[in-house]
């Protein structure tokens, strides 16, 4: 099937409620692309506007960790969107077999995804639907943000709710302020990213409940269990920083750029020198190098004898006299003077008696 006399569709690689994604070839430029077709019978009346917004928003962004948009138009009564083809898969996994990654890989995911979010936030774009299925990872381990279908600009006056009164976004990764009906912000994206990273480490999202209402209340009121309590071997710095992404108050969360910088520096390791850039491939860390033991130099024997001065190191370490010691040091000169005076009196007395005789 040829779309718009240019894009040859090959295999359907994804399907959702609003459209389907095909692996295709751009026959004009001779390159592989992904073509997203909006379903003609989409039930949501705002689907067309959201589809067009996705094209406009993603086209506004140009970043290595954001799926690029090449073209947009109408064909056979359907809207289509031509995007960069990511030769890989999403981080969604499956309910029966959730994707669990070691800390080294999760740190790379965090650095890449946060860098893509930071690029969007600099353009005033809030993604609003960060979840594992919208994080694509290619064969080289590079993570890219996808699906800006419900993104909005920060200065957009529209509310956080759709016309049907439903909160836009996925409940498992929804920030507390959005659960309260407040507008989405860049801090909301950070919270959602924290939920995704938590799930990649533990195999489960930070909150689960039988009903949507109970789930929202957990996001608002319940602190997440530290991953270490779930049996995850995680460096302490990594765990502390991850929990800061899940802070209930938006102002207590780091920015996306700060997250990208922190994880790419290697600060999450708790030991060793920081890395300058994340590696996309899995790595095995042999553990911290043993810290050098400090062996103090032997103290020279004290010098005895009259007039011997104390060693310099001992003179520096001797504390100044305080309390009773200070009082004793003040009394010693007076005792010495009294003894000397008594001796002088006795000597003069003996000399005087001898002179009289």
C-alpha positions, 0 to 999 in steps of 0.5 A: 500500500502506497500512502500519499504516493510516497510511503510504501507500507510493509508491516504493522508494528503497533496499534492503539485506540487512535491509530496504527503504526506501520514500518514503511519506506520513503520511496522519494528519499529511499529511507526507512520510516514509521507511518502512523495512520489515524483510524477513520472510526476513532471514537474520540471526537478530539482524536483528530486535533490530538493527532495534529497536535502530536505532529506539530509538537514533535516537529517542534523538537529536534533531539537525539532522544526524541522520535523525529517527525518528518511529514504530516498530511491527509490521505484517503480521508485519513490523517497520517504522520511520518516519523523516524523508525526506531529499530527496537522495542518499547520498555513496556514489557507485558503484565505476565513478564514485566521488564526488569533491568539492572541499575546500570541500564536503568541509569542509562534509560534515566539519562536519555529519557530525561535529556529528551524531556529537558529538550521538550521542556525548554520548548515549553512542551509538557509530554503528559503521558510518560510511561514505559510504552512511550519510551522506545529503545533501539538496537544500540540502547538509545532511548527516545521519547515517543507519542506526543499525542496528548502533549500540550504547551505550558502556555496553553490555557486548556485544563488538565481534564478532557471534555469527558472529565477524564484525566489525560494520561496513564493512572499508574504514572500520574503525578499527585497534582494532576490527580488533584485536577491541577494543570500538568507541568514539567514537574509532572513529567518528572514524577511520571519518569520516576514511576517508570524508573521505579517499575524498571527496577522492581518489576512493578509501579510504585502504586497499584490498586483495584480501582482508579480512585484508590490509585489516585489517592495513593499517588496523593498520600502514600509514600512509595516503598523504597526499592531496597524494601522490595529486595532490589540491590541498589546503591543508596544514592540511586535510591535516594535520588529516585525517591526525590523524583517521586516527591509529592510536592512538584517543587521538591523534584529535580528538573529533567535537565538535572536528572539527565546530568546526574545520571550521566555523570555516574553519581548514582554509583555511590563509589568510584569516579563519575562517568562523563557519559552514559553507555547504551550497552549493558555493563558489569561493574566489578564493585568498589575498589578497596579504600586505601588504609591510612597507617599513621607514621610511628611517633618518635620517642619523647626526648628526656632531660632538662630543657628538652622541647616537646616535638612539634606535632605534640605541641600542636596537638596539646589542647589549651588548658581549661577549667581546673587545669587552667586554675592549677597553671595559674597557681604554680607561679605563686607557689614557686615565689613563696618557696623562693622567698622563704629560702631567701629569708632563712639565708639572710637570717643565718648571715645576720646571726653569724655577723652578730656573733 
